[in-house]
Amino acid sequence: MAIRVHDDESPLKGAQVFANQALNYFLMSNKNNKEPKYDALRTMMQTSMWITDLRLPEDPQSNKRAERFVQYDLVGFQNDKPVCFTVLCDSKFKVEGFKQTELEKMSEATQEMVQDILDKPGVSKGVGG
């Protein structure tokens, strides 16, 4: 399996293609890294993950300081519980790093999409689901 989009009409469909390739390459390049967060991401990538949000470095609508990286959120499931990651990449989608985080710390869009996925019957929720 790989990264999926929740809806075939999603504007994240294009980002999904780049995210799959870039993240798989990043994980292959770091295959000897045994940190728990790497193992968790590898496990989730072998089952099902959803890309749920994409944030660009400069948001003209925001008064916040511009972030340095493009960021996208990924959510997988383990025993029907969400496992969340934020991936940091450059403007060419080369992965620079990632962090595992809790659903409550994710964007509102991500939280809503996770709830929608959980409520949808018949959707494979990944590991143990």
Sequence and secondary structure as in RCSB ss.txt:
>XXXX:A:sequence
MAIRVHDDESPLKGAQVFANQALNYFLMSNKNNKEPKYDALRTMMQTSMWITDLRLPEDPQSNKRAERFVQYDLV
GFQNDKPVCFTVLCDSKFKVEGFKQTELEKMSEATQEMVQDILDKPGVSKGVGG
>XXXX:A:secstr
  EE SSTT TTHHHHHHHHHHHHHHHHHTTT   HHHHHHHHHHTS EEEEEEE S  TT  S   SSEEEEEE
EEETTEEEEEEEEE TT  EEEEEEE GGGS HHHHHHHHHHHHSTT   SBT 
